[in-house]
Amino acid sequence: WDTTVVENETDRLLVAFAPDLSPRSLTFRVRADRFPADLRLTIGDGSGWRWAAPVVAGSSTEWATVTVPLVQFRPLEADSPLSPRMVRLLEIEDLSGLLLADRGANTVWFDDLEIR
């Protein structure tokens, strides 16, 4: 994922899920090229409700394996419980422009994405 980190801006990727998928956790490996990347994972139900997991740091030197169980996602809009049957979208948002001092072009690499 080629991204340009700009102060006070974010960038994002969206992954859509089939309606019959009911994930209980997400696992992937991540690494950034030039400098670390702070990533927020958000799940959406397709009708506007969203839940976010704690921020994930992508190292610029080594691959990191990230596993996020669905129970770690907290509601962003209201205190609504998240059911695996509700998951329709995964948003991966690069928060580096908000949280880090590094600026400029960066590539964030993902590998071995597992949805269970």
N, CA, C and O of each residue as an XYZ file, in Angstrom:
464
protein
N       0.868     -1.143      0.000
C       0.000      0.000      0.000
C       0.918      1.208      0.000
O       1.575      1.490      1.002
N       0.969      1.927     -1.117
C       1.772      3.143     -1.216
C       0.942      4.309     -0.708
O      -0.160      4.563     -1.196
N       1.478      5.008      0.267
C       0.756      6.118      0.874
C       1.718      7.287      1.077
O       2.929      7.093      1.187
N       1.180      8.480      1.125
C       1.972      9.669      1.438
C       1.443     10.241      2.741
O       0.284     10.648      2.826
N       2.293     10.271      3.747
C       1.900     10.749      5.072
C       2.009     12.266      5.104
O       3.084     12.835      4.914
N       0.871     12.906      5.347
C       0.763     14.359      5.411
C       0.239     14.727      6.790
O      -0.624     14.038      7.333
N       0.754     15.807      7.357
C       0.334     16.224      8.694
C      -1.180     16.403      8.767
O      -1.791     17.024      7.897
N      -1.774     15.842      9.829
C      -3.208     15.937     10.120
C      -4.108     15.281      9.081
O      -5.289     15.617      8.985
N      -3.560     14.346      8.300
C      -4.374     13.609      7.333
C      -4.187     12.114      7.538
O      -3.180     11.668      8.088
N      -5.166     11.352      7.091
C      -5.107      9.904      7.160
C      -5.271      9.329      5.756
O      -5.636     10.040      4.820
N      -5.000      8.051      5.624
C      -5.219      7.325      4.384
C      -5.849      5.996      4.774
O      -5.668      5.543      5.904
N      -6.585      5.360      3.867
C      -7.276      4.135      4.256
C      -7.442      3.156      3.112
O      -7.469      3.514      1.935
N      -7.552      1.892      3.522
C      -7.904      0.784      2.635
C      -9.222      0.208      3.139
O      -9.483      0.189      4.341
N     -10.053     -0.264      2.203
C     -11.301     -0.917      2.577
C     -11.315     -2.339      2.035
O     -10.929     -2.586      0.893
N     -11.765     -3.268      2.870
C     -11.915     -4.665      2.474
C     -13.372     -5.037      2.739
O     -13.859     -4.893      3.861
N     -14.071     -5.518      1.700
C     -15.473     -5.926      1.861
C     -15.548     -7.427      2.118
O     -14.749     -8.200      1.589
N     -16.514     -7.827      2.934
C     -16.711     -9.233      3.278
C     -18.003     -9.747      2.655
O     -18.973     -9.004      2.508
N     -18.005    -11.009      2.297
C     -19.209    -11.667      1.798
C     -20.238    -11.739      2.933
O     -19.861    -11.880      4.096
N     -21.528    -11.643      2.606
C     -22.566    -11.658      3.656
C     -22.576    -12.923      4.502
O     -23.033    -12.885      5.644
N     -22.088    -14.039      3.978
C     -22.135    -15.288      4.741
C     -20.910    -15.502      5.628
O     -20.811    -16.527      6.303
N     -19.984    -14.554      5.636
C     -18.779    -14.668      6.460
C     -19.070    -14.135      7.863
O     -19.673    -13.072      8.008
N     -18.656    -14.851      8.874
C     -18.830    -14.435     10.272
C     -17.491    -14.530     10.991
O     -17.267    -15.473     11.750
N     -16.594    -13.567     10.765
C     -15.253    -13.665     11.352
C     -15.259    -13.483     12.865
O     -16.070    -12.741     13.420
N     -14.335    -14.176     13.511
C     -14.149    -14.034     14.960
C     -12.817    -13.369     15.286
O     -12.622    -12.861     16.390
N     -11.888    -13.375     14.304
C     -10.610    -12.696     14.505
C      -9.956    -12.410     13.154
O     -10.274    -13.033     12.141
N      -9.035    -11.452     13.172
C      -8.229    -11.088     12.017
C      -6.767    -11.255     12.400
O      -6.352    -10.844     13.483
N      -5.994    -11.856     11.516
C      -4.559    -11.987     11.729
C      -3.855    -11.607     10.439
O      -4.278    -12.003      9.354
N      -2.786    -10.843     10.557
C      -1.985    -10.490      9.390
C      -0.589    -10.106      9.846
O      -0.344     -9.863     11.028
N       0.319    -10.058      8.884
C       1.660     -9.540      9.140
C       1.753     -8.181      8.474
O       1.167     -7.959      7.415
N       2.501     -7.260      9.104
C       2.614     -5.906      8.582
C       4.031     -5.382      8.788
O       4.703     -5.708      9.767
N       4.459     -4.564      7.837
C       5.755     -3.888      7.921
C       5.669     -2.633      7.071
O       4.984     -2.623      6.048
N       6.347     -1.591      7.476
C       6.397     -0.348      6.698
C       7.812     -0.154      6.160
O       8.784     -0.615      6.760
N       7.916      0.532      5.022
C       9.211      0.691      4.352
C      10.127      1.745      4.966
O      11.206      1.417      5.461
N       9.706      3.002      4.936
C      10.606      4.097      5.299
C      10.553      4.468      6.774
O      11.573      4.820      7.367
N       9.367      4.389      7.365
C       9.202      4.724      8.783
C       7.966      3.988      9.300
O       7.140      3.542      8.503
N       7.827      3.855     10.623
C       6.696      3.101     11.173
C       5.346      3.689     10.747
O       5.251      4.862     10.387
N       4.327      2.867     10.795
C       2.969      3.293     10.469
C       2.045      2.905     11.618
O       2.037      1.753     12.052
N       1.271      3.865     12.107
C       0.262      3.578     13.122
C      -1.063      3.349     12.406
O      -1.552      4.225     11.692
N      -1.643      2.159     12.602
C      -2.829      1.758     11.870
C      -4.004      1.525     12.813
O      -3.846      0.951     13.890
N      -5.177      1.975     12.398
C      -6.402      1.685     13.152
C      -7.274      0.777     12.294
O      -7.521      1.060     11.122
N      -7.734     -0.307     12.889
C      -8.632     -1.242     12.223
C     -10.051     -0.937     12.673
O     -10.338     -0.894     13.869
N     -10.934     -0.727     11.707
C     -12.329     -0.442     11.998
C     -13.194     -1.416     11.222
O     -12.954     -1.667     10.041
N     -14.196     -1.961     11.883
C     -15.155     -2.859     11.245
C     -16.477     -2.120     11.114
O     -16.904     -1.419     12.031
N     -17.122     -2.286      9.957
C     -18.427     -1.684      9.729
C     -19.457     -2.736      9.380
O     -19.130     -3.802      8.858
N     -20.712     -2.419      9.676
C     -21.785     -3.374      9.371
C     -22.471     -3.062      8.048
O     -23.427     -3.745      7.681
N     -22.011     -2.055      7.329
C     -22.588     -1.701      6.037
C     -23.746     -0.723      6.127
O     -24.193     -0.206      5.103
N     -24.239     -0.460      7.326
C     -25.345      0.497      7.472
C     -24.953      1.718      8.307
O     -25.809      2.511      8.698
N     -23.660      1.859      8.576
C     -23.195      3.045      9.282
C     -22.625      2.804     10.671
O     -21.934      3.675     11.198
N     -22.887      1.660     11.279
C     -22.331      1.362     12.595
C     -20.901      0.889     12.431
O     -20.592      0.101     11.536
N     -20.010      1.390     13.325
C     -18.590      1.038     13.234
C     -18.020      0.729     14.608
O     -18.451      1.272     15.624
N     -17.018     -0.177     14.604
C     -16.305     -0.588     15.810
C     -14.812     -0.545     15.503
O     -14.396     -0.964     14.422
N     -13.995     -0.044     16.436
C     -12.551      0.087     16.207
C     -11.760     -0.735     17.214
O     -12.158     -0.890     18.368
N     -10.631     -1.258     16.749
C      -9.690     -1.980     17.598
C      -8.604     -1.005     18.055
O      -8.483      0.085     17.495
N      -7.820     -1.377     19.054
C      -6.687     -0.527     19.449
C      -5.726     -0.313     18.277
O      -5.620     -1.157     17.388
N      -5.034      0.819     18.290
C      -4.095      1.162     17.214
C      -2.965      0.144     17.153
O      -2.436     -0.277     18.182
N      -2.602     -0.244     15.937
C      -1.548     -1.212     15.660
C      -0.347     -0.460     15.099
O      -0.508      0.381     14.215
N       0.847     -0.747     15.593
C       2.063     -0.111     15.082
C       2.755     -1.049     14.099
O       3.084     -2.184     14.442
N       2.973     -0.572     12.883
C       3.721     -1.330     11.880
C       5.167     -0.882     11.894
O       5.450      0.281     11.608
N       6.076     -1.757     12.213
C       7.496     -1.443     12.320
C       8.093     -1.149     10.946
O       7.590     -1.629      9.930
N       9.156     -0.366     10.920
C       9.844     -0.100      9.657
C      11.075     -0.989      9.489
O      11.828     -0.834      8.527
N      11.278     -1.912     10.414
C      12.467     -2.761     10.306
C      12.138     -4.244     10.218
O      12.847     -4.990      9.542
N      11.071     -4.690     10.891
C      10.756     -6.114     10.904
C       9.260     -6.336     10.734
O       8.442     -5.474     11.055
N       8.927     -7.513     10.219
C       7.527     -7.904     10.120
C       6.962     -8.109     11.522
O       7.624     -8.678     12.389
N       5.741     -7.642     11.736
C       5.035     -7.869     12.992
C       3.763     -8.643     12.684
O       3.054     -8.322     11.730
N       3.473     -9.647     13.477
C       2.224    -10.388     13.338
C       1.185     -9.767     14.260
O       1.424     -9.582     15.453
N       0.046     -9.455     13.696
C      -1.036     -8.811     14.435
C      -2.242     -9.744     14.435
O      -2.681    -10.196     13.377
N      -2.777    -10.031     15.618
C      -4.008    -10.784     15.745
C      -4.981     -9.948     16.558
O      -4.674     -9.522     17.672
N      -6.152     -9.720     15.993
C      -7.157     -8.918     16.677
C      -8.467     -9.708     16.743
O      -9.168     -9.832     15.738
N      -8.797    -10.241     17.920
C     -10.092    -10.908     18.078
C     -11.226     -9.883     17.974
O     -11.052     -8.716     18.327
N     -12.354    -10.317     17.499
C     -13.492     -9.419     17.328
C     -13.888     -8.743     18.635
O     -14.380     -7.615     18.618
N     -13.683     -9.406     19.757
C     -14.072     -8.832     21.055
C     -13.253     -7.597     21.422
O     -13.644     -6.855     22.324
N     -12.125     -7.356     20.747
C     -11.314     -6.161     21.023
C     -11.843     -4.912     20.323
O     -11.395     -3.805     20.624
N     -12.778     -5.069     19.405
C     -13.349     -3.916     18.706
C     -14.405     -3.257     19.593
O     -15.292     -3.924     20.126
N     -14.294     -1.940     19.740
C     -15.217     -1.165     20.575
C     -16.054     -0.239     19.689
O     -15.558      0.258     18.678
N     -17.316     -0.001     20.058
C     -18.189      0.836     19.233
C     -17.698      2.276     19.152
O     -17.222      2.834     20.141
N     -17.818      2.875     17.966
C     -17.446      4.276     17.772
C     -18.654      5.208     17.908
O     -18.511      6.340     18.369
N     -19.817      4.750     17.519
C     -20.995      5.619     17.512
C     -21.860      5.471     18.765
O     -22.289      6.470     19.343
N     -22.111      4.264     19.174
C     -22.985      4.008     20.322
C     -22.531      2.706     20.968
O     -21.722      1.972     20.401
N     -23.040      2.431     22.123
C     -22.652      1.216     22.824
C     -23.442      0.025     22.284
O     -24.305     -0.529     22.965
N     -23.131     -0.352     21.061
C     -23.817     -1.446     20.391
C     -22.891     -2.649     20.299
O     -21.762     -2.512     19.828
N     -23.335     -3.824     20.736
C     -22.476     -5.014     20.656
C     -22.239     -5.417     19.201
O     -23.094     -5.222     18.338
N     -21.072     -5.975     18.954
C     -20.687     -6.420     17.622
C     -20.847     -7.926     17.524
O     -20.292     -8.675     18.329
N     -21.599     -8.358     16.545
C     -21.783     -9.778     16.279
C     -21.003    -10.128     15.015
O     -20.983     -9.329     14.079
N     -20.361    -11.294     14.956
C     -19.635    -11.686     13.750
C     -20.500    -11.646     12.492
O     -19.984    -11.389     11.404
N     -21.802    -11.895     12.617
C     -22.703    -11.864     11.457
C     -22.894    -10.463     10.904
O     -23.372    -10.311      9.779
N     -22.529     -9.424     11.672
C     -22.722     -8.039     11.254
C     -21.571     -7.510     10.407
O     -21.723     -6.482      9.747
N     -20.440     -8.176     10.409
C     -19.229     -7.657      9.770
C     -19.386     -7.657      8.247
O     -19.608     -8.703      7.637
N     -19.267     -6.467      7.641
C     -19.329     -6.337      6.188
C     -18.098     -5.644      5.611
O     -17.727     -5.889      4.463
N     -17.461     -4.775      6.408
C     -16.317     -3.997      5.926
C     -15.201     -3.973      6.960
O     -15.453     -3.922      8.164
N     -13.979     -4.011      6.480
C     -12.803     -3.763      7.307
C     -12.105     -2.551      6.720
O     -11.761     -2.536      5.538
N     -11.897     -1.547      7.538
C     -11.151     -0.353      7.126
C      -9.817     -0.369      7.854
O      -9.768     -0.495      9.077
N      -8.731     -0.240      7.090
C      -7.398     -0.117      7.668
C      -6.983      1.329      7.414
O      -6.794      1.736      6.268
N      -6.844      2.092      8.479
C      -6.571      3.529      8.369
C      -5.170      3.833      8.886
O      -4.815      3.460     10.004
N      -4.381      4.512      8.063
C      -3.040      4.939      8.463
C      -3.171      6.261      9.205
O      -3.499      7.287      8.607
N      -2.914      6.234     10.505
C      -3.027      7.419     11.366
C      -1.697      8.145     11.545
O      -1.595      9.050     12.373
N      -0.692      7.763     10.789
C       0.651      8.315     10.979
C       0.684      9.836     10.880
O       1.439     10.478     11.610
N      -0.116     10.424      9.997
C      -0.158     11.879      9.850
C      -0.726     12.585     11.063
O      -0.522     13.787     11.235
N      -1.440     11.849     11.909
C      -2.002     12.414     13.140
C      -1.147     12.115     14.365
O      -1.087     12.916     15.297
N      -0.479     10.946     14.362
C       0.170     10.460     15.582
C       1.695     10.478     15.564
O       2.322     10.442     16.622
N       2.298     10.534     14.380
C       3.755     10.453     14.277
C       4.335     11.715     13.641
O       3.613     12.492     13.017
N       5.636     11.912     13.803
C       6.306     13.089     13.237
C       6.785     12.871     11.804
O       7.032     13.838     11.084
N       6.922     11.604     11.377
C       7.425     11.310     10.035
C       6.441     11.757      8.968
O       5.228     11.659      9.148
N       6.980     12.255      7.838
C       6.166     12.712      6.714
C       6.771     12.217      5.416
O       7.967     11.936      5.342
N       5.930     12.113      4.386
C       6.404     11.741      3.061
C       5.886     10.384      2.628
O       4.999      9.803      3.252
N       6.470      9.893      1.531
C       6.049      8.621      0.952
C       6.439      7.462      1.867
O       7.510      7.458      2.475
N       5.550      6.493      1.947
C       5.808      5.298      2.733
C       5.028      4.150      2.097
O       3.946      4.358      1.546
N       5.564      2.970      2.173
C       4.852      1.785      1.715
C       4.598      0.893      2.915
O       5.514      0.570      3.672
N       3.337      0.498      3.081
C       2.960     -0.407      4.155
C       2.654     -1.755      3.506
O       1.796     -1.859      2.629
N       3.366     -2.770      3.949
C       3.236     -4.115      3.384
C       2.385     -4.976      4.299
O       2.550     -4.940      5.518
N       1.466     -5.759      3.715
C       0.649     -6.720      4.443
C       0.900     -8.090      3.842
O       1.132     -8.221      2.641
N       0.851     -9.112      4.688
C       1.040    -10.475      4.224
C       0.235    -11.411      5.126
O      -0.094    -11.065      6.260
N      -0.071    -12.574      4.617
C      -0.704    -13.651      5.398
C      -1.977    -13.221      6.113
O      -2.167    -13.545      7.285
N      -2.846    -12.499      5.423
C      -4.121    -12.098      6.020
C      -5.003    -13.323      6.232
O      -5.290    -14.068      5.295
N      -5.424    -13.516      7.471
C      -6.341    -14.608      7.819
C      -7.583    -14.026      8.480
O      -7.498    -13.198      9.386
N      -8.719    -14.472      8.011
C      -9.984    -14.074      8.610
C     -10.632    -15.357      9.094
O     -10.982    -16.228      8.297
N     -10.789    -15.469     10.396
C     -11.329    -16.714     10.972
C     -12.642    -16.462     11.668
O     -13.242    -17.391     12.209
